[in-house]
């Protein structure tokens, strides 16, 4: 029994270590930055054009992160195979996040169709709740504690942005400021983690990946 617990704890530490390279934080920050940049671009490019530009930007960031993980991180910290329980939990995570995104999309359509009839704070409160639920569920299923912080910042962003819009006339409901701040925090944390990993795990003399605590 103690051996099984030890193996589970070892796998838990190995899985948690996959988030220590900072690349997930950078991806999250890049995703949140969409909510800061798109409102600015929409005035000149339109909603579709600004979204298309960000999709290309997101694809480029994802490609860079994938290349860094494969050719920079893996040779330093190695790979590990996770149990079927862990893989099943990851599958549930993807299903839950897909459900949250679909609900968010549906609520967005409802809000857009009846925007003028809704109270001024209702869209901001709805987005706040969706951000909080989505990040909290992801943090629990992935055992990634930083997601709780990002979720709290992302949840506060629309509320603080709406306050800035009402009281100081901040453009675009304050989203470039609040979501830009949140995205900047996530990207900065990711860069610090990445640099720290490079210093702690110099490239081995032989390029064959060692057995370690890292996985895709």
N, C-alpha and C positions, 0 to 999 in steps of 0.2 A: 504493500500500500504506500509506504513512504517512498519507494522507488518510483511509483507512478506519479506521486505528487512532485517529486524532484524533476522528473522528466517534463511534466507539464509546466513547472516553474521555469525550467531551462528554455522550453519552447516559447514561453511567454516573454522572457527576456530577449530571446533571439528575434521574435516578431517585433517587439517594441523597438529594438535596435534598428530596424529597417527605416524608422522615421528620423534617425539621428543624423542623416546626411543633409537634412535641410531642403531636399529637393521637393518634397511634398508641400512644405511651407511656401516655397516659391511658386508652385503650381496654384496653391490656394490664393496667394496674394495676386497672382496674375488674373485668376478668375474674378476675384472681387473688384479688381481694377476696371473690369468691364462696366460696373455700375457707376464708376467715377468718370470714365472717359466717354462712354456712349452718349450721355446727355449733351456733352459739349459738341461732339461731332454731328449729332442728329440735326442741328440747326442748318448746317451746310450740306450734309450728305443725305439727310432724311433718315428715318428709322431703319429702313432696310439697308441702306448704304453703310451707316455707322455700324450696324450689327455684322455686316459682311467683312468690314475692315477688321473688326475685333476677332472674328472667327479665324481669319488669316494670321493675326497676331498670336492667338491662342495656339494654333497649330504649330507655329514656329517655336513658341516657348516649350510646348510639349516635346517637339523633336529635339531641342537642345537639352532638355532634362533627360530624355531617354538616352541620348548619346553620352551625357555625363555619367549617368548611372551605369551604363554598360562598359564604358572604356576608362572611366576615372575611378568610380567608387568600387565596383566589383573586384578589380585586380588588387585593391587594398584590403578589403574586408571579407571577401569570399562570398559563398552562397550556402544556403541551407534549405532543406526540404521540410515543409510543414505537414502536420498530420491532417487526416481527413476532417477532424473536428474543426481545425482552424480554417481549412478551405471552405467548409460548410458555412462557417460564420461569415467569411468574406462574401460568400454567395448571398447570404441573407442581407448583408450590408448593401450590396448592389441593388437587390430587390427593393429594400426600404427606401434607398435614395431615389430610385426610379419612381416609386410611388409618391414621394415628397415632391419631386419635380413635376409630375403630372398634376398633382393637386395645386401646386403653385401656378402652373400654366392655366388651369381652369379658373382659379381665383383671379388671375391677371385678366383673363377675358371678361369675367363678370365685372371686375372693377372698371375696365376700360369702357364697357358698354353702359354702365350706370354711374360713371365717374362723377358727373355733375349732381347726381342725387345723393351721393355719399357724403357723410360729414368730412370736414377737411382733414381730420387726423386719421380717418379710417384706413386709407391705403397704406400710410406709414405704419400703423399698428399691425395691419395684416402682414406686411412684409417683415416686420420685427418678429412676429410669432413664427413665421415660416423659417426665418434665419435661425432663430433660437432652437426650434425643434430639429431642423435638419442637421445643424452642427452638433447638437447634443447627442442625437442618435448615432451619428458617425463617430463621435468621440467614444461613446460607450462600446460600440461594436468593434472598433479598431484599437481600443485601449490606447488612444492617442490623446493625452491630456491637453496638449496645446490647442486642440480643436475647441475646447470649452472656452478658452480665452478668445479665440477668433470668432466663435459664435456670439459671445457677449458683445464684442466690439461691432460685429456686423449687425446684430439685433438693435443696438443703440444708434447705429448710423442713420437710419431713416427718421427716427424720432428727433435726434439732435439736428439733422438736416432740415426737418420741417420747422423746428424752432428757429433756426437761423434764417430760414426763408420768411417766416412770419415777422420776426422781430428786427432783423437787420437786412432784409431783402437780399439774402444770398441767392445767386442765380441757380437755376435748375434744382430748386428745393434743397440746396445745400449738399447734394450728393457728391459733386466733385471734391468737396472738402472732407466730408465725413467718411465716405467710402475710400477716397484717396488715402486718408490717414490710416484706415484699417488695412488696406492693401500694402501700404508702405511698411507697417509693423510686421506683417507676415513675411514679406520679401526680405526685410532686414534680418529677422530672426533666422530665416532660411540661409541667408548668406553667412551669418555668424556660425551656424551649425556646420555648414559646408567647409568653411575655412578651418574650423576647429578639427573636423574629421581629417582633412588633408594633413594637418600638422601632427595629429595623433597617430595616423596610419600612413607613414611614408611608403612609397611604391617599393615592393619587394624586389630583390635582385633578379629573381626569376619571374617571368611574366605569367607563369601558370597560376590561375586563381587558387588561393588557399581555401581550405575548409574553414568556414567562419559563420558569422551570424548575420547573413544578408540574403535577401530574396527579392525577386521581382515584385 
